[in-house]
Amino acid sequence: MCIRDRSPTVSPVADSRETDGGTVTATCAGTALNVTSAPQEGWIVVAPVVEGDSVRTGFHKNPRTITVLIACVKGAPEFSVSE
């Protein structure tokens, strides 16, 4: 027996946020979240950490650390940046 999934297909939604330390790009497909980071020269990426339904990442260049919190809200990436 084969049962076909009749739920609607969710189109991925991508967005990016630029900071002094680099760019964070996030893609949401429903509640699934994919995050990539590209640091500016001299900065390092802070390893991503899953926190419930969101991901925390960022960039570090002594003595500065920029934190980016990303979540999928209504199917689209939402960013919160702090330093």
Protein Blocks (a to p, Z undefined) as FASTA:
>chain_A
ZZddfbdcddddddddddfkbccddddehjaccddddddehiacdddddehjaccddddd
dfbdcddddddeehiacddddZZ
